[in-house]
Amino acid sequence: MRKFLIAAVAMIAAASYADTTATYVGKITLPAAYNTGFAATIDFYNADQSLVVGLFNARKVVKVTDPLGTPGVTELADLSTDWPWGSGRGISGINIDQATGNIFGGGDPGVNGGAFILSPTGTKLLIGNPANRMTSLAKFNDAGTTAVGTYVLSSSIRTYDVTQASMPQISVTAVFSSPWNANLRDVAVSSDYSRVYYSRNGTTADGYAVVQDPTPGDGDLSGLSSTGIYQASGTNSIGAMGLGLWQVSGKEYLLVPDVTGKKVTIIDVDTSNPPASSVVLHVGSSAMLSTIRDACVGNIGGTNYLFVTDVGTSASEVEIEIFQLNGFASVGDWSLY
């Protein structure tokens, strides 16, 4: 990976963020052994400053260490035989529990199932077979016994008991209204469990929305409805509907991959009033982002970096593009999850 800075590529979208920029750093190309299908999902683990990547077609989870230096790639888990995967289906969402390093994830096999939890070293703690087709999973209580997931065919978010392989359903939200309903994809949860963000795609522009939980930590979302936050510029495939989330200086930011727009949009979500959201930056580069999938942020050596999964020069090549983020806040203000 190139360690030098190449070009500033961020477009400022709000006057209040005039000092907020992004600079393209370079890319990581995964070894040929893992170039069997694009990387659909990615997250950053604070404890060892590594990346965890879900490979869509390969149905594997890999770990990337030293992403700014000499990257090392280790296979954590092969999930290709845990469900009867249909053609063109694979892992589509992962979220790391920063307290334990456990990896919560999902992928729609085309039949019921697709949810999993891995230890930081790749031990399969849960191979879930819920009565729903899962596309993503995230921890929803401190104990890690409850998780929230996206059921692809539903117009609602559901919570599950993840201490059992059958994953009994705990609660279900109200049915979401158009255009924030159906074809639910990725999910992310705020650090205090008060907000659940999700993405969806379909016949209208891709949408990103939030469910506000008035009693965070109880694992119950029964009857709650969603509020739309942002719509991307077009419609994308299941593997392109990633969703990143991080927190700085009391604010939450969404990372929205936009394949049609060839950019990652960073959105400041006003946590006191989710509809009052604003675009901070559109991050892109002429050298990449033609087939982006997912994004996350990590702090390495006091600097914040945006990592974006991207298809490389061939349809099966897996790349991770890296941008340096500038001007968001001091290092001491950051709390990633």
N, C-alpha and C positions, 0 to 999 in steps of 0.2 A: 504494500500500500504506500502511496506517496505521502510523505510526512509534511511536505511544504504546502503553503496556501496557494490556491490557484486564482480564484476570482471571486469578487463579491457578487452575490446572485439574488439578494433579497429585495423585494419591492415593498416599500413602506406603505401601509394601508390606513394608518390613523395618525393624526398629528401628535397625539399624546405619546406615541411610540417612535418619535423621530430619531431617537438614538438606538433603536433596536434594529439590528441587522443580522444577516447570516452570511457566512463565508464558506465556500466549498473547499473542503480539505482533500478529499480523495475517495478511494473506494477499496473495499475488500471483495475479492472474488473467491468463493468457496472452492475447495479442491474438486477435481473432476468426479470423485466418488460420490459427491453430493449434488452434482449438476444433473440430476434426473428429473427435476421438476422445480418450479419457481418457489421462492421463499414467500409464503403468504403472510407470516406474522412474526413479530419481533418484540422483545422486551429487554430491559436493562436491569441487571442485578447489582445493587449498590455495594454489597459486602465485598465482592471481589472484582468489581468494575468490569464485568463480563456481559456479553450479549447471549440471549437464548433465542434461537430461531426455529420456527416450525416450517418444515418443507411440505408443500402441498401435495404434489404428485407422489413424492417418495414416502410420505406419511411417516416422517422421522422428525425427531427433535434433536438439534445439535447446539453445542455451546461454543462461543467464540471468545477466547481470552486475548488480552493485550490488543484491543482493536485499533489503537493508535500507533502501535509499534510493529511487532512481528506477530500477526494474528495466528493463533493456534486453534484448530477446529477438532472437537471431540464429539462423537455421537453419544447422546444421552439415552435415547430410547428409540426403538423401532416399533411403531404402532401399526404396521401394515397388515398384520394378521389378527389383530384384536377384534376387528369387526369385518363383516363382508363388504368391503368398500366397493361402491359402484364406480363405473368408469367416469373419469373427470371429477372425482371427489377426493378431498383430502383435508389435512389439518388447516384450520382457518382462523383460529384465535387462541392466544396464550396470554396469561397474566401471572407475573411472579409475585408471590407473597413475600414482601421485603423482610418480614419478621423472621421467617423460617427458611426462605429460599425455595420453598415448594412451588412447583409450576402447575397452575390450573389451566386446562385447555380443552378445546373441543374441535370437532370437525364433522360435517354432515356425511355419514357413509351412504345415505340414500335409504337407510332403514333406521329403526330406533337405535339409540346409542350414540357413541362418538365423544363422550366426555371422559376426561382423565385428569389425574393428579400425579405428578412425578416428584420425587425428592430432588434435592440439588444435584445429586450424583446420578439421577436417572432411574432410580428404583420406582417401579410402578406401584404407587400407594393406592390408587383407585383406577380401575377400568370400569367406567360407569355404563350401565345399560338402562337409562331412563326410558320411559314410555314416550319420549319425544326425540326428534332429530336435532342434536345440539350443534351449534356452530362456534360457541365460545363459552367460557366459564370463568368466574372470578370469585375469590373468597368474599364472604359476606358476614362473618363475625370473627372476633379475635381468636376463638378456639379453632377456627378453620373447619368446623363441622357443618357449616351452612354455606352454600354457594348460590350465586345468581347466574342464570344462563339465558342464552338466546335460543329460542325454539324457532327454527327457520320458517316453518309454515304458519306460525301463530302471528297474531297482532298484539302480543302481550309479552311481558317479561315474567319469568318464573323463578322461584327460589326452591332449593332442593336440600335434602339431607344427604351429605356426601360421606357419611360413615358407612353407608350400605351401597353395594354395587347396583341395586335396583333404583337408587336415588329417589326415594319417595318425595313427592311434591309437597312443599310446605305452604306456599302461597302463590297467587297469580294476580297480576295487576288487572286493571280494567282494560277493555279492548281499546287499543290506540286508534285515533282517527287519521284519515288520509291527510297529508302524504307521509305520515310518520308510522305507518302500519305495514305489516306483511314483509316477508323476505328479510327477517331480522338477521344480522350478521355478527358483528363484534360487540363486545361489552367491556366496560371499565367501571370501577367503583371508587368513589372518593375515600380518603384514608379514614374518615369517621363514619363511613357507611351511610351517610345522609343523602347521597346522590348516586344514581345508577345511570350511566351514559350508554347509549347504544347507537349502532348504525343500521341502516336498511337500504336496500336497493330494489329497483323494479322498473315500472314503465315511466315513472317521472324521475326528476333529478334525485340523485342519492341524498338521503337525509340523515342528520345526526340530531338526537334528542336526549332529554334527561327526564328521569322520574325522581321527584323529591320525596324522601322518606321522613315524615314528621317525628317518628320514633326510631332513630337510627340504632342499629345494633340488635334489634329484636328479631331480625330475619324475616319480617312479615311485610309484604308489599301489597296485601290484599286490597283491591279496589282502587289503587292509586293510578292516576292517568299521567301521560307524558306531555312534555312541552317541547315543541320544536326549537332547535337552536340554529341550525345551519343547513343549507342545501348546496351540494357541490354542483359543478357545471354540467354534469351529464350523468348517464347511467353506466355502471361498471359491473364487472363480473363478481361472483362470490369471493374470489381470491383477492379482490382489490378493495374490499370494504373494511380495511383496518381502522383502528381507532386508538390513538395514544392519549395519555392523560398525565399531567404532572402539576405540581403546586409550588408556587413561589410568592412570598410576601403577601400571604392571605388570599391570593388569587388562584383560580384553576384555569389551566389552558388545555384545550383539545388540539390534537394533531390530526388533521383530516387529509388523508391521501386522496388526490383527485387525478385519476388517470386521464380523463378527458381534458382537464385543464393543464396536465403535465406539471403538477406542483403539489407541495404539501402546504396546506393552509393552517396557520396557527391562530387559534381563536381564544380570546380572553372572555371567559364566562363569568359574568357578574353573579357570584354565588348567592347574593341576596335576592336576585331577580333574574333567573336564567334567560328570559327573552332579551334582556338588555346585554346581549353579547356583541362583540366587535372583532373584526379581523385585525390581527396585529401585523402579520406578515404573510406574503405568498413566497414560499421558498422553492426555487427551481434552478435548473441549469441546462444549457443547451447540450451538455455532455451526457445527460441522464434523464431520469424521470419519465421515460416514454411509456413504461409499463410498471409503475410503482404499485406497491401492495399495502405496506404498513409502515408505521414510524414510531419511534420512542426517543426519549431524551435521557442522557446520562451525564453525570458530572465526573470528570477525570482531571486530576491535578488542579482543581479549582476553576476549571473551565467547563462550560456546558456544551454538549454536542448533540446534534440531531442525527439519528441513524435511520436510514430509509431503505427498505428492501425493494429491489429492482431487478427486473429481468435484464440480463446482459446482452452481448452481441449475438447470441443464439437463443432460441426459444427455451432452452433448458438451463442456460447459465444462470447462476445465482449470484447476485451482487448486493452489497450493502454500501450505500452511498453515505458519506459523512459530511456534515456541515458544522461549523463552529457558530454557536449562538452568542450574540453580544448585546449587552444593554438591558437584560431582563432584571437582574438584581444581583446583590452580593452573594458570595458563596454561602455565607452563614444563614441566609434566608431560605435556602433550598430544602425541600423535603420531597423526595421522589418516591413514587410507588407505582 
